[in-house]
């Protein structure tokens, strides 16, 4: 019996060695895979378990009771009145912010690539500044500028147009958060697409020029198709980050006024911290956010592969 066990162990060891010989990259990526599982998969499993319970912040696990899908039924039945509002404004923010950032980023990248000038390194350095700033610090800076009485934005609006805007009111808070996000992350799209434009071959453009193609035709038939992978990559990053937005809105409005800027991330925070620590319900909302992010990510990746 012992001999058979040793033989099986030897056979398994031989299979592992043969696998590593066929896939030598495995031993190099194994530490990263282990870290990824430890930091993402295990917490996700814990999140799923908590979402099926009535667990509250500060409870001993012995007080926790299994409630099945009650937390999810509460969300989708409308018992949580703010849930669907949070889903709606989160998706709206993702669509509007991503569309504007992609359009502005592409135009700025094309502008930077269209000509060479001495101050281009300085311009690129300026573009990096918003990305280098912590979102909460950037939001605090914008909060000062948004001040309805002493902010610099209202100062110039009154000076030139005699207009005063209450930027962080219930009607304007969503758009104020959107302005900050566009300011901070449009340079990210710009730099990614600019790097792609700089690495493109010149032969297709020379052939197009010989054939008499206009700039618009060159853009539609050469530039955009050759940049499609990078465009999808930037689109994927910005769509996911827009859905996960938290620190900017927390610093600017803390989800208010009322629930005007209570995105899904803020709704999770409010349930888990501001309402008696309802971690079970907050975990259910977090799972819904995870599913939305996963579905959108898979859709964009599938579209990219289809294009390829």
N, C-alpha and C positions, 0 to 999 in steps of 0.2 A: 504493500500500500504506500509505504514511504517512498519506494523507488518510483512508483507511478507519479506521485506528487512532485518529486524532484524533476522527473522527465517533463511534466506539464510546465513546471516553472522554467525549465530550460527552453522548452518550445516557445513559451510566451516571450522570454527574453530574446530569443532569436528573432521572433516576429517583430518585436520593437526595434531591434537593431536593423533589420531589413527595411522597416518603414523609415527609420531615420536616414538610412543610406539613400533611399529613393527620394526622400523629402528633407534634404539637409537644412532647409530654412526653418524647420519646425523648432529646433533647439534655440534658434535666435529669437523667434517671436513668442516662444513659450512664456518667458517672464512677463511680457506685456499682456498676453492672454490671461495669465493667472491674475495679474493686477486688475485687468478689466472685469473679470468675473467677480473678484472680491469687492470692487468699488461700484459695480452696476447691477450685476445679475442678483447677487445675494440681497442687497437692499431692495431691489424690485420685488423679490419673492416675499420679503418681510412686509413691504407695502401692501401687497395683495392680501396677505393674511390679516393685517390690521384693518384693511377696508371691509372685511367681513365680520368685524366685531364692533362692540360699543365702547372701545377703549378710549379713555380720556387722559389728558396730560396729568402726570403725577400719580396715576393709579399704579398699584401693584398688579402684576400680571394675573394674580389669583382672582382679582375682581373682574377681570375681562370676561365677557360672555360672547359666544358666537351668535350672530344675528343673521347670518346668511347674506342674502341680497337686499336686505332692508335699506341699507345706506344708498344703494344704487336706485332702488325703487323710489326712495324719497327724492332723489335728484330728478329722475325722469318723469315722475308723476306731477311735478310742480309744487311739491310741499316745500322745497327750498326755493323760495320766490326769486332769489337773486342768481340762481345757477344759470338759467337760460340767458339772462341778460349778460352774464359774464362770458358765456360761450359766444354770443352774438358779437359783442364789442371786441373780443379777442380775435375772432376770425376777420372782422372788418378791419381792425388795426393791422393784422398780418397782410391782408390784401393791399390796402392803401399804402402802408409803409414800404412794403417790398416793391410794389410797382413804381412808386416815386423814386426810391433809392436806386433801382435798376436803371430807370430812364436817365436820371441825373448822372449816375455813375458812368454809364456808357457814353453820354455826351461829353463829360469831362475827360474821360479816357481818350476819346477821339480827338478832342481839342488839344490835349497834351501831346498826342502822337502826331498831330498834323504839322507841327513846326518845331524847330529847335530855337531856343533862346537862352541867354546867359543865366537867367534867374529860374530856370526850370528846376534845378536841385532844391532851391529855396521853396518853390511852390510845392514840390513833393514832400519836403520836410514839414510844411504847414499842414498838408493833408494828413500827415501822421499824427499830429498833435491831438485831434479829437479821439483817435483810436487809443492813444497812450493814456488818456485820462480815465480814471475810474468812473463808471457810470453814475455812481452816487455823487461824486464830486462835480461832475459835469451838470447833473440835475440841480445841485445846490447853486451852482453859478447861474444857471438859467432861471432858477426860482427868484433870485435877486433881480434879474433883468425883467422877469414877468410881473414884478410888483406893480400893482395898479397905481400907486401914488408916487413912488420914487424910482421905478424901474426905467432903464434907459430906453426900452422899446416904446413905452408910452410917451416918454419925453420927446422922441423924434416924431412919433405919430401926431402928437399935439402941435409940435413945432411946424410941421410941413402940411398936415392934413386936418388939424384941429379935431382929431379923433382920439378917444380914450377907450381902451379895451380892458375889461376885467378878465385877464388871461386864465386865471385859475377858478373861474366860476363854473357852475354846472354845465353851461352851454359851451364853454370854451376849453375846459380842462382836457378833454379827449384830444383836441387839436393841438393844444400846447404840448402834451406828451409826444404827439406825432412829430411836431417841429423839432423837439430835442432829439428824438430817435433819428430823424432824417439828417440832422446836422452831424450827429456823431458817427453814423455808419455809412453814409454815402461815400466818404473817402475809402472805406474798406472795399466797396464794389469798384470804385475808380482804380485803385491800385492793382486789384486782381486783373481787371480787364486791360489796363494799361500794360501790365507785364505780358499779357497774351498778345496784344497788338505789336509790342516790340519784338516778339519772337516769331512773328509770322514771316513766311518766305516772301520775297519780292517778285518772283517769277509770275504768279497769277496776275498781279497788278500790271506788270509790264505787258503781258499778253492782252489784258483788257484794254490798256491804253492804245495798243496797236489796232485793236478791233474797233476803237472809237467809243468805248463804253463811257457813260457819264458817271459822275461821282455817286449819284444815287444808285445806279445799276451796280456799280462796284461794291457799294455798301450792302445791298440786298443779296447779291449773288456770290460775293466772294468773302467779304469781311464777316458778316453774321454767320454764314455756314461754317467757316473755319474757326470761329470763336464759340461755336455752340456749346462745346463741353465746358468751357470756362464760364459761360453765361449760366448754364444749368448749375454749376458748382456754386457760384455766387448766389443764385436764386435759392438754392437749397439751404445754404448757411443763413441767409437773411430771413427766410420764411420760418425756420426753426427758432432762430433767436427772437424774432418778433413775437412768436407765441409764448416764449418763455420769459418775456419781459417782466421784471420785478423791481429791481433796485431803482431804476429811473422813476417809475410811477410812485414807488413808496416814498422817495425823497420829495417829489413834487407835490403829490396830492394825498398820499396814503389811501388811495382808492376812492377818494371823494371828489368834489362835494357829493354827499349822499352815496350813490353807487355809480356815479358818472364814469369813473375810471377803474372800476373794480374788475380788472381782468381776471382770468382764471387763476393766475398765480397769486393775485391779491386775495381772491376768494378763499383759496387754500389757506393763506396766512391768517385771514380773519377767523375762519373756522377753527384753526389749530391753536390760535393764541388769544384772540379777542373775545371768543364766545366760550368761555369755560373749558378751553382745551379739548374740543371735540375732534380728537385725532382720527377716530374711525371714519367720521364723515369727511374730514379733510383728505384722508387717504383715498376715499372713493373718488373725490373730485380730481385728485392727483392722477389716479388711474385713467380717468376720462381724458385728462390732458395728455397723458402718455400715449393713449390710443390715437388721439387726434394728430399728435406730432408724428407718430409712426406711420399712420395712413398717408399723411401728406408727403412724408419723406419717401415712402415706397412708391407713391404715385410719380413724384418727380424723378426718382432714380429709374423707374420703369420707362418713363418718357424719354429719358436720356439714352437708355439702352436701345429703345425703339428707333431713335434718330440714328444711333450708331449702326 
